[in-house]
Amino acid sequence: MTDDDPRWSLTLYVSGASPRSAEALETVRRLCDEELPGRVELEVVDVADEPALAGRDRIVAVPTLVKRLPAPPRQLVGDLADVDRLRAGLDLR
C-alpha cells in the first residue's frame, strides 16, 4: 500500500431489513466494489442486534456510515442511496 492507495475502514449501521437500510447497504457495497476494490474493510452492524456497537460510535440515526480510515474520521447520516453524495462525503474524487 502507498499513500495514494490507502486502506479504508468503514462501518455501516442499519436497522434490520428496512428499505432505506437495504438501499444504503447496496449502494455502499457497490461503491466499495467500484472505487475501493481490495482496499476496504466494510463492517455492517444491525443496531437492533448489536446496540452496544451503535453506542460505541454514538449512532443516533440509521443508516449511518462511519469512516475510520483513512483520516479524518467521518460520519454520513441519512440517505445513503445517492452514490455521488457518498463519494463526496468520503472524499473520493
KARANOR-V69186 format. One line per field, one symbol per residue. ss: DSSP state (A for helix, B for strand, O for the rest). psi: psi as a letter, one per 40 degrees, with the letter a starting at -180 (. if undefined). burial: b if it has 24 or more other C-alpha atoms within 12 Angstrom, else e. A space follows every 10 residues. Layout:
ss: ???
psi: ???
burial: ???
This chain:
ss: OOAAAOOBBB BBBBOOOOAA AAAAAAAAAA AAAAAOOOOB BBBBBBOOOO AAAAAAOOOO OOOBBBBBBO OOOBBBBOOO OOAAAAAAAO OOO
psi: iidefiiihi hhhigbfidd dddddddddd dddddfheeh hhhhhhdddg ddddddefhe iiihhhhdii iiiihhibhe ehddddddde fh.
burial: eeeeeeebbb bbbbbeeeeb bbbbbebbbe bbeeebeeeb bbebbbbeee eeebeebebe bbbbbbbeee eeeebbbbbb bebeebbebb eee
